Structure formats: C-alpha cells, structure tokens
Amino acid sequence: MKDSIRNEIKRFTEGYRNERRTETIWRTPLVGFASALDPLFRTLKGVVTPTHAMPKDLLTVAHTVVAFFVPFEESTIRSNVEGETSSRNWAQAYVETNGLIAELGAHMKRYLESRGHAVTVTPPTHNFDPGVLVSDWSHRHVAFVAGLGTFGLNNMLITHSGCCGRIGSFVTSANVAPDLRPETDACLYHHNASCIKCVKRCVNDALFVDRFDRHKCHEMCLRNEEIFRFLGRADVCGKCLVGVPCSSMNPVNKLYQDAEQDA
C-alpha cells in the first residue's frame, strides 16, 4: 500500500503539468507516512495552536496520515532571488502548485475510496485563522511528524529536496506503516550555527534568529498578492527560502557526504 500511494502521487504530479499546461515545473514529490495515533500529533496543540486538530478529529476511522512535498524546479527558485517583491515565476508556482495539491488530494481520495479506504482532505492553504495567522491543520507540522524533514530557522520544513515547494496532506483509514523521522537537523543554523542567510534575506524585518513576526511576514505576502492579482491568490513571498543552502537540498546531509569523500 505504501508504494502504491507514493507511486500514484508521483504519477499524478508528473501528468498534471501536461494536462493543465502549467508554466510551473516540479521535481519528484516526496511522500511520508505517520500513524494517526503518533503522540507527536498531540504536541502540535502546544507548538502550533491549542485548537490544532488531531487526525481522528478529521476522520474518526483514521489509521494513517500521508504528507507530501512538491518541490519547485531550480529555475523557479533562482527567479525569486533578486528584488524585494516576489518574482512572477515564484507567484505563478505558488498559485499553480496550490491548484495541483487541491486536485491531487481529490484524486487520492477517489483512488483510496475505490479500494475501500476512507479519506479526508484539507485545503493546501487559506485555511488559517486570519487574526492569529495559524491553521488548525498545519501541513508543515504534519509533514514533520510523517518524517519528511526538520524545521529550519526560516520556519520552513527542510526536506531531502530542500524547502522550496509546497506541502499537502490527507488522513486515511488505510493502515500503512509509518516512516522514521530524521535523526539529525537539516538546518545548518540548528546543526552548527554556521548559517543565518535566511534571516539576512528577509525583506520585511519579520525573521530574526530569536523570533518571527508572522504579521510582518503576512504583510509582505499581501503586497505580493496585490501585485500578482492577475495570476490568482498569490499571497506569497519566499525570499527567505531562496538563495540559501537549504533551497533545494538538505545541506547537512551534504556536509556528511563531503566529509566521507574527504576521509
């Protein structure tokens, strides 16, 4: 079942660009699995919000939570490095990937239901409280529980394919073995305090080593939404994700690989 879910997510993503004629190109999606009873879900009520949902709040017969990361292609990442506002390519990728995730969720619901499993899907974004800017189902944190990566100083999940991309998730009654979580941090700052490039790249004084002002961050996202309104709802920034070591890879893994080659 695990391989079939992974393969179906990859197959759908690969075919989506041709079917929808998107401008955005995606790399191969990553897929992770967590038990719906993993005690780490309970900690999200303290880490994210006291009202954060548990898997069984979304689906009473939940056994497994499936999270997936759809990474952007390098040209999209590079396009957003320069300037204070987001690049058109980055804004387009945000809008188109949200569309992909929504349709992928609906597809996986049909796919698993046809095999006798119940599924609940949540929207890829815009399901947060506009006052506190926090969601009751954080795809990033769910993906962490499912072993897809660890959090960076920029508050983004750093996966094997970096942090530039979008995350989705769904809950299912299918009983799938959970994945192991990474044993080491993927963020160079958390690993050995050698990097704070994401802090330096923040364009609206929202990100600091010791704090994050989500309202200042959202203010910049809304500026970009106004600029790119013709593309759709592009309330995005992404400056702290690009031009940094973790944009498209896990930089700590690379440190270990380089050390092994030098040994």
C-alpha positions as CSV (number, residue, x, y, z in Angstrom):
1,M,0.0,0.0,0.0
2,K,2.8,2.4,0.8
3,D,4.5,2.0,-2.6
4,S,1.2,2.3,-4.4
5,I,0.3,5.6,-2.7
6,R,3.8,7.0,-3.3
7,N,3.7,5.9,-7.0
8,E,0.2,7.3,-7.5
9,I,1.1,10.7,-6.1
10,K,4.2,10.8,-8.3
11,R,2.2,9.7,-11.4
12,F,-0.5,12.3,-10.9
13,T,2.0,15.1,-10.3
14,E,4.0,14.2,-13.4
15,G,0.9,14.1,-15.6
16,Y,-0.6,17.3,-14.1
17,R,1.7,19.7,-15.9
18,N,0.8,18.4,-19.4
19,E,-2.9,18.1,-18.7
20,R,-3.2,21.6,-17.2
21,R,-0.5,23.2,-19.4
22,T,1.1,24.8,-16.3
23,E,4.1,27.1,-16.5
24,T,5.5,25.6,-13.3
25,I,7.8,22.6,-13.5
26,W,8.0,20.4,-10.4
27,R,10.7,17.9,-9.3
28,T,9.7,14.5,-8.0
29,P,7.4,14.8,-5.0
30,L,8.4,13.3,-1.6
31,V,5.8,11.3,0.4
32,G,5.9,10.5,4.1
33,F,3.6,8.4,6.4
34,A,2.7,8.8,10.1
35,S,0.4,6.8,12.4
36,A,-2.7,8.7,13.2
37,L,-2.0,7.7,16.9
38,D,1.5,9.1,16.9
39,P,1.8,11.0,20.2
40,L,3.7,13.8,18.4
41,F,0.4,15.0,16.9
42,R,-0.8,15.9,20.5
43,T,2.3,18.2,20.9
44,L,1.1,20.3,18.0
45,K,-1.6,21.8,20.3
46,G,1.3,23.4,22.2
47,V,3.7,24.1,19.2
48,V,1.1,25.4,16.7
49,T,-2.2,26.2,18.4
50,P,-4.3,24.7,21.2
51,T,-7.1,24.1,18.6
52,H,-4.9,22.1,16.3
53,A,-6.9,19.1,15.0
54,M,-5.9,15.5,15.7
55,P,-6.1,13.0,12.8
56,K,-9.2,11.4,14.3
57,D,-10.9,14.8,14.6
58,L,-10.8,14.8,10.8
59,L,-11.6,11.2,10.2
60,T,-12.8,9.0,13.1
61,V,-11.5,5.8,11.5
62,A,-8.1,7.3,10.7
63,H,-5.1,5.0,10.8
64,T,-2.6,6.9,8.7
65,V,-1.6,10.5,7.8
66,V,0.0,10.9,4.4
67,A,2.1,14.1,3.8
68,F,3.7,15.1,0.5
69,F,6.1,17.8,-0.6
70,V,6.1,19.0,-4.1
71,P,9.5,20.7,-4.8
72,F,9.9,23.5,-7.3
73,E,12.3,23.2,-10.2
74,E,15.6,25.2,-10.0
75,S,14.6,27.9,-12.5
76,T,11.6,28.9,-10.3
77,I,13.9,29.1,-7.2
78,R,16.5,31.2,-9.0
79,S,13.9,33.6,-10.3
80,N,12.9,34.7,-6.8
81,V,16.4,35.6,-5.6
82,E,16.7,39.2,-6.7
83,G,14.4,42.1,-5.7
84,E,12.2,42.9,-2.8
85,T,9.0,41.5,-4.2
86,S,8.4,38.0,-5.4
87,S,9.2,37.1,-9.0
88,R,6.3,36.4,-11.4
89,N,7.5,32.8,-11.7
90,W,7.5,32.3,-8.0
91,A,4.0,33.7,-7.6
92,Q,2.8,31.6,-10.5
93,A,4.3,28.5,-9.0
94,Y,2.6,29.2,-5.7
95,V,-0.8,29.5,-7.4
96,E,-0.4,26.6,-9.7
97,T,1.0,24.3,-7.0
98,N,-1.9,25.1,-4.7
99,G,-4.1,24.0,-7.6
100,L,-2.1,20.8,-8.1
101,I,-2.3,19.9,-4.4
102,A,-6.1,20.5,-4.3
103,E,-6.6,18.3,-7.3
104,L,-4.1,15.7,-6.1
105,G,-5.9,15.5,-2.8
106,A,-9.2,15.0,-4.5
107,H,-7.7,12.3,-6.8
108,M,-6.1,10.4,-3.9
109,K,-9.5,10.5,-2.1
110,R,-11.1,8.8,-5.1
111,Y,-8.1,6.5,-5.6
112,L,-8.2,5.2,-2.0
113,E,-12.0,5.2,-1.7
114,S,-12.2,2.9,-4.7
115,R,-10.0,0.5,-2.8
116,G,-12.2,0.6,0.3
117,H,-10.5,3.2,2.4
118,A,-12.0,6.4,3.8
119,V,-10.1,9.7,3.2
120,T,-10.4,13.3,4.5
121,V,-8.5,16.0,2.6
122,T,-7.8,19.6,3.8
123,P,-7.1,22.6,1.5
124,P,-3.5,23.3,0.7
125,T,-3.7,26.9,2.2
126,H,-6.0,29.7,3.2
127,N,-7.5,27.6,5.9
128,F,-5.9,29.6,8.7
129,D,-7.3,32.0,11.3
130,P,-6.9,35.5,9.8
131,G,-6.5,37.0,13.2
132,V,-3.6,34.9,14.5
133,L,-2.5,33.6,11.1
134,V,-2.3,30.0,12.4
135,S,-4.0,26.9,10.9
136,D,-5.8,24.2,12.9
137,W,-4.2,21.7,10.5
138,S,-0.6,22.7,9.7
139,H,0.6,20.7,6.7
140,R,4.2,21.7,7.5
141,H,4.0,20.2,11.0
142,V,2.1,17.2,9.9
143,A,4.8,16.6,7.3
144,F,7.4,16.8,10.1
145,V,5.5,14.1,12.1
146,A,5.5,12.0,8.9
147,G,9.3,12.2,8.6
148,L,9.6,14.4,5.6
149,G,12.1,16.8,7.2
150,T,13.0,19.1,10.0
151,F,12.3,22.8,10.6
152,G,14.8,25.5,9.6
153,L,15.5,28.8,11.1
154,N,13.1,30.2,8.5
155,N,10.3,28.1,10.0
156,M,10.1,26.1,6.8
157,L,10.4,22.3,6.6
158,I,13.7,21.3,5.1
159,T,13.3,18.1,3.2
160,H,15.7,15.9,1.2
161,S,14.8,18.2,-1.7
162,G,15.1,21.4,0.3
163,C,12.4,23.8,1.4
164,C,11.3,25.4,-1.9
165,G,7.9,23.9,-2.8
166,R,4.5,23.2,-1.3
167,I,3.2,20.7,1.2
168,G,-0.1,18.8,1.3
169,S,-1.5,16.0,3.4
170,F,-4.5,13.8,3.9
171,V,-5.9,11.4,6.5
172,T,-7.0,7.9,5.6
173,S,-8.3,4.7,7.2
174,A,-5.7,2.7,5.2
175,N,-3.3,1.1,7.6
176,V,0.2,1.9,6.4
177,A,3.5,1.5,8.3
178,P,4.8,4.9,9.5
179,D,8.1,6.3,8.2
180,L,11.0,7.1,10.5
181,R,11.8,10.7,11.3
182,P,15.2,12.1,10.5
183,E,17.7,11.8,13.4
184,T,19.6,15.0,12.6
185,D,18.6,18.6,11.9
186,A,18.7,19.7,8.3
187,C,19.1,23.4,9.1
188,L,22.8,24.5,9.2
189,Y,22.0,27.0,12.0
190,H,20.4,24.4,14.2
191,H,23.2,21.9,13.3
192,N,26.3,24.0,14.0
193,A,25.2,27.7,13.9
194,S,27.1,28.2,10.6
195,C,24.3,29.9,8.6
196,I,21.7,32.7,9.1
197,K,21.3,33.5,5.4
198,C,17.5,33.2,5.6
199,V,17.4,35.9,8.3
200,K,19.5,38.2,6.2
201,R,17.3,37.6,3.2
202,C,14.0,38.6,4.9
203,V,12.8,41.8,3.1
204,N,10.3,43.0,5.7
205,D,12.0,42.6,9.1
206,A,9.9,39.6,10.0
207,L,12.6,37.0,10.6
208,F,15.2,37.1,13.3
209,V,17.4,34.4,15.0
210,D,15.4,34.6,18.1
211,R,11.9,35.4,16.9
212,F,9.5,35.5,14.0
213,D,6.9,38.2,13.4
214,R,4.2,36.4,11.4
215,H,2.2,39.5,10.9
216,K,5.1,41.3,9.2
217,C,5.6,38.3,7.1
218,H,2.0,38.2,6.1
219,E,2.1,41.9,5.3
220,M,4.7,41.2,2.7
221,C,2.7,38.3,1.3
222,L,-0.3,40.6,0.9
223,R,1.8,43.2,-1.0
224,N,2.8,40.5,-3.5
225,E,-0.8,39.3,-3.7
226,E,-1.9,42.7,-4.8
227,I,0.9,42.9,-7.4
228,F,0.1,39.5,-8.9
229,R,-3.7,39.5,-8.5
230,F,-4.0,38.7,-12.2
231,L,-2.4,35.3,-11.5
232,G,-4.8,34.3,-8.8
233,R,-4.4,34.4,-5.0
234,A,-0.6,34.8,-4.8
235,D,-0.2,35.8,-1.1
236,V,3.4,34.6,-1.0
237,C,7.0,36.0,-0.6
238,G,9.6,33.2,-0.3
239,K,12.7,35.4,-0.1
240,C,13.9,33.5,3.0
241,L,13.7,30.2,1.1
242,V,15.8,31.1,-2.0
243,G,19.5,31.9,-2.3
244,V,20.2,29.8,0.8
245,P,21.9,26.4,1.3
246,C,18.6,24.6,2.0
247,S,16.7,25.9,-1.0
248,S,16.8,22.6,-3.0
249,M,18.6,20.1,-0.8
250,N,19.4,19.1,2.8
251,P,22.7,20.9,3.4
252,V,23.6,18.9,6.5
253,N,23.4,15.7,4.5
254,K,25.8,17.3,2.0
255,L,28.2,18.1,4.8
256,Y,28.3,14.5,5.8
257,Q,28.7,13.4,2.2
258,D,31.6,15.8,1.6
259,A,33.3,14.6,4.8
260,E,33.0,11.0,3.8
261,Q,34.5,11.8,0.4
262,D,37.4,13.7,2.0
263,A,38.1,10.9,4.5
